[in-house]
């Protein structure tokens, strides 16, 4: 819930509307990461980035994008939180920790890229 509140605060800071249809809630696990990414793609929403509430969700989303031929990061940027060790083995993926370490992921969530 804190991450969703942070998302809403960031949107407000940049005077962007909150769009409930862009938020997919579920369990924090691999299968829900896959399911959420599939719902996003099935809905045909014009997303260029996914910010997952946890790395395991982002890893599941990456699997779903791969299976549908959507290239990360060429076609969609992907970022997760909580710095799971397994996430270090993913290519073209940014962790929230990268933001505080001066990583390149700022563009993945910068509103000008939405």
Backbone as CSV, one residue per row, in Angstrom:
resi,resn,N_x,N_y,N_z,CA_x,CA_y,CA_z,C_x,C_y,C_z
1,UNK,0.815,-1.200,0.000,0.000,0.000,0.000,0.858,1.263,0.000
2,UNK,2.023,1.214,0.680,2.907,2.376,0.707,3.447,2.675,-0.695
3,UNK,3.728,1.635,-1.463,4.262,1.845,-2.815,3.196,2.442,-3.724
4,UNK,1.958,2.025,-3.568,0.875,2.609,-4.348,0.693,4.076,-3.972
5,UNK,0.787,4.378,-2.687,0.686,5.769,-2.244,1.830,6.596,-2.815
6,UNK,3.019,6.027,-2.856,4.161,6.717,-3.448,3.959,6.976,-4.930
7,UNK,3.366,6.001,-5.622,3.053,6.154,-7.045,2.078,7.306,-7.240
8,UNK,1.035,7.333,-6.423,0.046,8.413,-6.519,0.688,9.775,-6.232
9,UNK,1.562,9.820,-5.235,2.246,11.073,-4.901,3.119,11.554,-6.061
10,UNK,3.826,10.623,-6.703,4.681,10.993,-7.832,3.850,11.519,-8.997
11,UNK,2.719,10.895,-9.265,1.832,11.381,-10.320,1.358,12.805,-10.001
12,UNK,0.948,13.016,-8.769,0.460,14.332,-8.359,1.556,15.385,-8.489
13,UNK,2.777,15.010,-8.124,3.895,15.947,-8.210,4.100,16.438,-9.641
14,UNK,3.880,15.558,-10.606,4.049,15.917,-12.017,2.718,16.268,-12.694
15,UNK,1.682,16.454,-11.861,0.351,16.828,-12.331,-0.189,15.867,-13.393
16,UNK,0.027,14.579,-13.145,-0.487,13.529,-14.023,-1.668,12.855,-13.345
17,UNK,-2.665,12.469,-14.110,-3.836,11.837,-13.499,-3.552,10.401,-13.073
18,UNK,-4.172,9.993,-11.976,-4.122,8.595,-11.565,-5.112,7.835,-12.428
19,UNK,-4.661,6.765,-13.061,-5.519,5.952,-13.908,-5.602,4.547,-13.311
20,UNK,-6.734,4.268,-12.693,-6.905,2.998,-11.985,-6.694,1.791,-12.897
21,UNK,-7.028,1.918,-14.172,-6.872,0.805,-15.102,-5.410,0.436,-15.343
22,UNK,-4.483,1.269,-14.898,-3.056,0.979,-15.043,-2.467,0.318,-13.802
23,UNK,-3.285,0.091,-12.797,-2.822,-0.537,-11.554,-3.418,-1.938,-11.477
24,UNK,-2.548,-2.920,-11.344,-2.970,-4.321,-11.254,-2.578,-4.836,-9.877
25,UNK,-3.568,-5.196,-9.092,-3.297,-5.684,-7.742,-3.417,-7.196,-7.693
26,UNK,-2.681,-7.791,-6.788,-2.722,-9.234,-6.616,-1.725,-9.648,-5.554
27,UNK,-1.392,-10.922,-5.571,-0.397,-11.442,-4.638,0.998,-11.052,-5.098
28,UNK,1.909,-10.978,-4.160,3.299,-10.666,-4.491,4.001,-11.989,-4.783
29,UNK,3.820,-12.475,-6.016,4.487,-13.710,-6.417,4.693,-13.742,-7.933
30,UNK,5.481,-14.680,-8.367,5.862,-14.843,-9.772,4.641,-14.995,-10.675
31,UNK,3.695,-15.848,-10.281,2.518,-16.113,-11.116,1.661,-14.868,-11.303
32,UNK,1.525,-14.059,-10.266,0.747,-12.829,-10.414,1.493,-11.791,-11.255
33,UNK,2.814,-11.852,-11.257,3.581,-10.988,-12.161,3.289,-11.337,-13.606
34,UNK,3.243,-12.626,-13.897,2.897,-13.085,-15.249,1.475,-12.653,-15.584
35,UNK,0.543,-12.938,-14.675,-0.870,-12.636,-14.923,-1.103,-11.136,-15.118
36,UNK,-0.455,-10.313,-14.322,-0.643,-8.864,-14.444,-0.122,-8.351,-15.783
37,UNK,1.040,-8.833,-16.203,1.584,-8.409,-17.494,0.694,-8.893,-18.635
38,UNK,0.158,-10.083,-18.507,-0.759,-10.591,-19.533,-2.017,-9.730,-19.605
39,UNK,-2.558,-9.342,-18.443,-3.747,-8.471,-18.426,-3.442,-7.122,-19.068
40,UNK,-2.263,-6.587,-18.779,-1.846,-5.323,-19.379,-1.802,-5.436,-20.904
41,UNK,-1.171,-6.483,-21.398,-1.066,-6.668,-22.843,-2.427,-6.949,-23.464
42,UNK,-3.234,-7.772,-22.813,-4.566,-8.098,-23.332,-5.464,-6.864,-23.409
43,UNK,-5.284,-5.936,-22.478,-6.097,-4.722,-22.448,-5.690,-3.734,-23.539
44,UNK,-4.522,-3.945,-24.106,-4.055,-3.045,-25.162,-3.724,-1.648,-24.671
45,UNK,-3.401,-1.524,-23.400,-3.059,-0.217,-22.843,-1.706,0.243,-23.381
46,UNK,-1.571,1.537,-23.658,-0.342,2.044,-24.272,0.798,2.241,-23.265
47,UNK,1.211,1.189,-22.624,2.257,1.282,-21.605,3.640,1.222,-22.238
48,UNK,4.537,2.029,-21.707,5.939,1.976,-22.118,6.833,1.552,-20.965
49,UNK,6.243,1.437,-19.768,7.022,1.044,-18.595,6.115,0.355,-17.582
50,UNK,6.708,-0.570,-16.838,6.023,-1.238,-15.738,6.886,-1.059,-14.498
51,UNK,6.269,-0.556,-13.444,6.923,-0.467,-12.147,6.197,-1.449,-11.255
52,UNK,6.840,-2.558,-10.967,6.239,-3.612,-10.155,6.528,-3.349,-8.674
53,UNK,5.598,-3.707,-7.823,5.741,-3.475,-6.383,6.808,-4.357,-5.752
54,UNK,7.261,-5.386,-6.467,8.289,-6.290,-5.946,9.052,-6.903,-7.117
55,UNK,10.306,-7.235,-6.878,11.126,-7.848,-7.926,10.500,-9.124,-8.471
56,UNK,9.914,-9.940,-7.615,9.354,-11.210,-8.077,8.203,-10.975,-9.055
57,UNK,7.446,-9.906,-8.859,6.398,-9.548,-9.816,7.014,-9.121,-11.145
58,UNK,8.076,-8.338,-11.082,8.750,-7.889,-12.299,9.366,-9.063,-13.055
59,UNK,9.887,-10.029,-12.335,10.462,-11.213,-12.976,9.364,-11.998,-13.687
60,UNK,8.207,-12.130,-13.056,7.074,-12.772,-13.709,6.619,-11.993,-14.929
61,UNK,6.563,-10.669,-14.813,6.169,-9.828,-15.945,7.148,-9.995,-17.102
62,UNK,8.431,-10.063,-16.798,9.441,-10.255,-17.841,9.183,-11.546,-18.612
63,UNK,8.807,-12.590,-17.895,8.484,-13.879,-18.525,7.303,-13.721,-19.482
64,UNK,6.259,-13.034,-19.029,5.074,-12.833,-19.863,5.414,-12.012,-21.103
65,UNK,6.200,-10.954,-20.930,6.586,-10.139,-22.083,7.413,-10.963,-23.073
66,UNK,8.350,-11.731,-22.559,9.185,-12.588,-23.410,8.323,-13.558,-24.215
67,UNK,7.361,-14.189,-23.555,6.512,-15.167,-24.230,5.660,-14.551,-25.337
68,UNK,5.386,-13.253,-25.218,4.573,-12.569,-26.244,5.442,-11.781,-27.229
69,UNK,6.748,-11.903,-27.101,7.640,-11.229,-28.035,7.826,-9.745,-27.779
70,UNK,7.473,-9.283,-26.586,7.672,-7.878,-26.227,9.075,-7.754,-25.640
71,UNK,9.886,-6.903,-26.238,11.294,-6.788,-25.848,11.493,-5.768,-24.733
72,UNK,12.117,-6.240,-23.640,12.513,-5.391,-22.528,13.991,-5.064,-22.746
73,UNK,14.432,-3.837,-22.787,13.733,-2.580,-22.576,13.351,-1.863,-23.873
74,UNK,13.555,-2.478,-25.011,13.289,-1.796,-26.278,11.840,-1.366,-26.439
75,UNK,10.911,-2.229,-26.034,9.493,-1.933,-26.204,8.807,-1.563,-24.892
76,UNK,9.340,-2.043,-23.786,8.774,-1.703,-22.478,9.887,-1.763,-21.434
77,UNK,9.910,-0.762,-20.572,10.878,-0.738,-19.473,10.265,-1.464,-18.288
78,UNK,11.123,-2.048,-17.470,10.658,-2.871,-16.359,11.502,-2.582,-15.133
79,UNK,10.814,-2.356,-14.001,11.506,-2.068,-12.761,10.761,-2.707,-11.602
80,UNK,11.510,-3.181,-10.617,10.912,-3.772,-9.430,11.581,-3.257,-8.166
81,UNK,11.023,-3.666,-7.040,11.516,-3.245,-5.731,11.912,-4.456,-4.902
82,UNK,12.673,-4.283,-3.959,13.108,-5.115,-2.843,14.429,-5.813,-3.038
83,UNK,15.085,-5.588,-4.158,16.480,-6.007,-4.338,16.713,-7.491,-4.081
84,UNK,15.855,-8.350,-4.648,16.063,-9.795,-4.530,17.354,-10.196,-5.228
85,UNK,18.059,-11.129,-4.662,19.325,-11.560,-5.250,19.135,-12.088,-6.678
86,UNK,18.065,-12.806,-6.926,17.829,-13.384,-8.250,17.694,-12.299,-9.326
87,UNK,17.242,-11.110,-8.956,17.044,-10.025,-9.922,18.355,-9.587,-10.562
88,UNK,19.477,-9.802,-9.895,20.760,-9.401,-10.466,21.108,-10.190,-11.726
89,UNK,20.445,-11.319,-11.940,20.734,-12.138,-13.107,19.871,-11.770,-14.318
90,UNK,18.945,-10.849,-14.132,18.109,-10.414,-15.247,18.848,-9.342,-16.043
91,UNK,18.752,-9.420,-17.344,19.344,-8.389,-18.182,18.290,-7.349,-18.503
92,UNK,18.725,-6.144,-18.781,17.828,-5.051,-19.170,16.701,-4.832,-18.173
93,UNK,17.044,-4.843,-16.913,16.078,-4.701,-15.834,16.673,-3.754,-14.806
94,UNK,15.853,-2.928,-14.228,16.322,-1.997,-13.206,15.610,-2.247,-11.898
95,UNK,16.392,-2.182,-10.821,15.842,-2.314,-9.479,15.681,-0.922,-8.893
96,UNK,14.790,-0.785,-7.952,14.608,0.500,-7.288,15.908,0.948,-6.638
97,UNK,16.726,0.005,-6.175,17.999,0.352,-5.554,18.891,1.111,-6.521
98,UNK,18.730,0.858,-7.824,19.529,1.558,-8.825,19.265,3.061,-8.801
99,UNK,18.060,3.455,-8.426,17.730,4.876,-8.387,18.585,5.605,-7.377
100,UNK,18.772,5.014,-6.218,19.547,5.671,-5.178,21.045,5.532,-5.405
101,UNK,21.425,4.654,-6.305,22.840,4.452,-6.597,23.265,5.201,-7.853
102,UNK,22.400,6.081,-8.364,22.741,6.838,-9.550,22.659,6.016,-10.825
103,UNK,21.856,4.947,-10.801,21.707,4.094,-11.978,20.922,4.765,-13.079
104,UNK,20.779,4.082,-14.182,20.124,4.635,-15.351,18.612,4.483,-15.314
105,UNK,18.066,3.909,-14.283,16.645,3.584,-14.296,15.733,4.785,-14.171
106,UNK,16.256,5.950,-13.867,15.407,7.117,-13.749,14.555,7.336,-14.969
107,UNK,15.080,7.092,-16.162,14.306,7.252,-17.379,13.172,6.271,-17.489
108,UNK,13.282,5.129,-16.830,12.232,4.118,-16.905,10.951,4.593,-16.243
109,UNK,11.076,5.470,-15.276,9.892,5.916,-14.566,9.654,7.413,-14.713
110,UNK,10.460,8.100,-15.466,10.299,9.532,-15.671,9.006,9.777,-16.444
111,UNK,8.111,10.602,-15.938,6.819,10.819,-16.605,6.928,11.269,-18.054
112,UNK,8.009,11.908,-18.445,8.108,12.349,-19.833,8.193,11.172,-20.797
113,UNK,8.503,9.982,-20.296,8.606,8.811,-21.150,7.325,7.994,-21.182
114,UNK,6.286,8.419,-20.465,5.047,7.638,-20.410,4.224,7.867,-21.642
